[in-house]
Amino acid sequence: MTSAAVALQVPEIAAPHGFFTRQGGVSTGPFASLNCSLSGADDRGNVLRNRALAAASVGADPATLVGLMQVHGAEVVRVNRPWQPGEGPRADAMVTDRPGVALGIVTADCAPVLFATASGGVVGAAHAGWRGALAGVLEATLAAMRALGAERIRAAIGPCIGPASYEVAADLRDAVLARGQADARFFGPGRRPDRWQFDLPAYCAARLAAAGIAAHVLGADTLTDAARFFSHRRRTLAGGGPIGHQISIIRPQA
């Protein structure tokens, strides 16, 4: 059993951060090993230990790590002080300028998006599934950071389901195209009739670009890389069962 949380980092993000994989934790079985979701069936003590390992990897006191009850919306929370694990509000993004706070987003196919100013003094973190991205969670996060005085914001889109893996039906495509027919460029031919392949990371990057922010896209596909990532779609294709979530963390530069 290891105890060194494994994370991916982006040089363009000045603040301490990490897009964590499922590797380097203490959970076992289907939650092996760095499961960081408090809402699943994993042992709570193991999850808290995993979250502490991830927080420590970005130089944060585990007691300062906060998360949300993510609901696939566009609500953004300004965080001034930590709260207890599992007691976060219903929202899908957070921003802070407090060095004593670390922001954590859990995902298992949706896109984790981390934001920071060039100095790293103001940061944000968003959970961007297709519903949240369509609803404007990324733009709302930028607005909340700017309300804190943020300028020269940079963003990174972490591991999420890739376009070759993300087969969608007409309901999703119709919802996205209702905003603008130009977004048809994010859909490719599906493998079955009346199905399409949706490019979630490219859609998120385009929404950020339209808001004036260039985003780095890691390009890791959570579905196909079972060794490194949990995936809801993989679990569904396998017929169900328990599942873990990876975490992405960012904190302001002290």
N, C-alpha and C positions, 0 to 999 in steps of 0.2 A: 504494500500500500504506500503510495506516495503522499507527500504533503506539501507540494510546491505547485500552486495554481498556475496553469499555463494560459498566457494571454497573447493576443495579437495587438500590436501598436502601430500608430500612424505618425510619421515624423512631422506632418503638417499640424498636428494637434499639440500645442505648446504645454497644455496642462497635463499633470499626471493622469494616466488613463489606461484602460485595458479592455479589449474585447475578449472575454475569457472563453476558453473552450470547455469541454466537459472533462478535461484531464487535470489531474493533480489534486483531487479531493479525497474525502473519506467515505462517501456513500457507496453502497454496494448494490448488486443486482441490476435491475433496469435503471436505477438512479446513478450508476457508477459513472464518474466518481465525484465530479464537482457540480452536483445538482444544487442550485441556489434558489429554488422556488419553495416558499413557505406554504403555498396553497395546495400542494400535492400530498401524496401518501407516504412520502419519505419520512424517516425519523427526524423530528424537529431539531434534536441536538446535532445530528450530522449536518443538516442544512445550515444551522447557525455556525458550525465550525467551518463549513465550506465558504460561507460568506465572509467569515473572519479571515480566512486564508486569502481570498481574493482582495479584500480591502487592504490587507497588509502588503500585498504585492504592488499596490500603487501608493504605498506610504501613508495609508489612512488608518487611524484608530478604528477598529471594527465598530465601536460604539457610535461612530459618526456616520455610518452607512445607512442611507434611507432608501426605501422603495415605495412603490405605489400599488394600489389595487387597480390594475390596468384593465380598461373597459373598451378599448378600440375606439376612442373618441379623440377630441382635440383640446381637452382641458389641460392647462399648464399650471403648475404650482410653483410659487416662489418660496424657496426653502431658506428659512433664517436660522433654524436650529434643528438638531436631529430629533426623531421620534422613535418609539420602540419598534422593533422588528415586527412586521405584519400589521402595523397600525397606520399605514399610509392612507391618504385620501384616495377617492376614486378619480383617477386622472391618468393621462398617458405621457406626460412630460413634466420635467422639473428644470428650474434654473436656480442658480445661486451665485453670490459673490463672497460667500463666507468660507474662509480657508478651513474652518472646522466642520465642514459638511462634505460628504462624498455621496454622489448621486448614482443609484443603481437601477438598471432596467433589465428585466428578465425576458428572454425570448426563446422560441423553439421553432422558428421559421420566419416570423415577422422580422422586420429590419430594426436593429438597434442603431440609433443615430446619435453621435456625440458631437458636441459643439464647444468651441472655446475661442476667446479673443486671441489676438496675436501675442498678448502678454500672458495669457492664461489666467487672468484675474477674474473673469466672468465665464461661467461654463453652463452648459445645458445638456440634457439627455432626454431622448424621446423614443417611445415605442411606436413604430410605424408599420402596422399591418396595412393591408390595402384600404380598409375602412378609415383608419386614422389618417393615412396619407391623403386620401381623397377628401376627408373632412377638413384638412388644413393643419394637422398637428405640427408639421415642420415649420410652417410660416408663423404659427402661434408661438412656437418656441423662440424663433428669432425675434418676434415682437417683444416677448417677455424679457429676453436678454437685453434688447435695446432700451427697454424701460429702466434697466439697471445701469445704463450708460455704456453698454457694449458697442464697440466699433471694430471693424476689421475682423469679423467673425469667420471662422473656418469650421468645416464640418467633415465628418467621416461616417460612411455608411458601412456598418459591420456585417458579419456573416448572417446570411438569411437565405431563404429558398431562392434558387436561381431560375432563370427563365426556361431552361430545358426541363426543369423538374416541376414547374408550377402550372399544371393544367387547370384551366378554369372554365366555368360554364357561362351561359349567356347573361345570367343575372349580374355577375361581377362585371363583365365587359360592358353591359348596358349602363350600369351605374357609373363606371368611369367615363364612358363616352357621353353621358348626359351632361357632364361638365364641359366637354369640348371634343369635337370629332377629330381634332388633330392628335389626340391621345391614342388614336388607333395604332400609332407607330409602336406602341409598347406591347402589342399583341401579335404573336406569330401564329401560323397554322397549328392546330392541335393534331393529336394522333388519332382522334376519333371525330366523327361528325358532330357538329355543333359544340366543339371544344376549341379552346385557344391556349397558347402558352403566354403567360403574362410575365413581363420583366419588371418585377417589383423594385429592385435596386435602381434601375435606369429611370423608372417613374419617380422615385424619391429624388434622385439626382436632378432630374429635370424640374421638379417643383422647386428645389433649392436654387437652381440656376436662374429660374424666372424671378426669384426673390433676390437675386444679386449675389448668391453665395456659390462658390465652386466647391464641390464635395469630392473627397477621395472615396472611391468605392473599393472595398477589399476584394469583393468578387468570390468569396468562399461560399459554396452551396451547402447549406445545412442538411439537405435531404441525402445527397450522395456521399457525404463524408461522415459516415457513422462513427468512425474512430474518434473524431474530434467534436462532433456536435449532436445534440438532441434535435429531434425533428417531429413535429406533430404530423406532418404528411406521411413520413415514414411509418410512424406508429399506426396511422389510419390504414395505410396500404397493407400493413401486417395483420390487421384485424382488431386493433385496439390494445388495451392494456395500459399499465402505468407508464409515466413519462417524466423525465426531468427537464430542467431548463438551465441554459447557460445565462450568465450575467455579464453586463457591460457596465463599467464604472468610470466616472471621471470626478475629479475634485479640483478646486481652484489652486493655482500656483500660489504658495505661501509667499 
